[in-house]
Amino acid sequence: MDASSQRSFCEPYLDSRQAAEYLRISPKKLQRLARSHSLPAYGIGDGRRKMWRFRRSELDSWMQSEVHSGSDQGRIQERRKES
């Protein structure tokens, strides 16, 4: 198993509240992005009460791709300044 596989295997999942806080967006927007498959997410359950889980490393990669694509760049740059 290589280092990146081992890291993702041991990496804990974030719930919607934690992931939204990390990205500095509302939980509702995060869930909307998850439902539309616009960001990496793992759905648990079926129907309207589906819960979402996220990996921080995958959210970081998603943010990097957003920067390179130019979409929502202001939010991402602002988050970097604060970190």
N, C-alpha and C positions, 0 to 999 in steps of 0.2 A: 504494500500500500504506500503510495507516494505521500509527501507532506501535505499537499493540498487536499487529497482525499481524506487523510487522517484528520485534518483541521475541520473539514465540513462534517465528518462523522461525529466528532466530539462537540461541535458547536451547538449551544442551546438555541432553541427557537424563541423568538419574541412573540408576544401576543399583539393584538391590534393596537392596544393602548401604548405599549412600549415602542412598537415600530413607528407609530404616528409621532410620538414624542421625539424619537431619534431623528426622523425626517423633518420634524417641525411642520407637520400638516395636521389637519383635523382627522380624527379617527374615521369619520364618515367619508372623507375624500380618499383615505387610504383603502377603505373597504370597497369603494367604487372602483378604484384602480385595480384592486385585486380581482374583483368580479369581471372586469373587462380584460383581464390578462395583460394589463399594461405594465405591471411590475411583478417580480417573482414572488409567488405566494403558494402556500399549501392549504387547501381547503379541507376542513374536517367536518363531516356530517353532510346532510342533504337539505335541500329546500331553503326556506327563508332564514332559518336559524343557523346557517353554516358559520363555523368559526374559522378564522384565518390565522396562520402562523407564518413567521418570516425568519429568515436568517440574515443577520447583520451583514455578513460578507457579501451576500447576494444583493442586498439593498445598496451597499457601497458600489458594487459593480454596475447596478442599474443607474445610480446617480452619475457615475462616470460616463455611461453611455448617453445620458441626458445632456451632459455638458458637451460632449462631442457632437451630438445631433443638433444642439442649439435650442432645444425645447426646454422651457421652464428654467432657463439659465439663471435668472435673477435670484430665485429662491435657493438654488444650489450654491451660488457664489456667496450669498449672505450667510448660509449655514456654515460654510468653510471659514469665513471670517470669525465667526463666534467660537469655533472649535479650537 
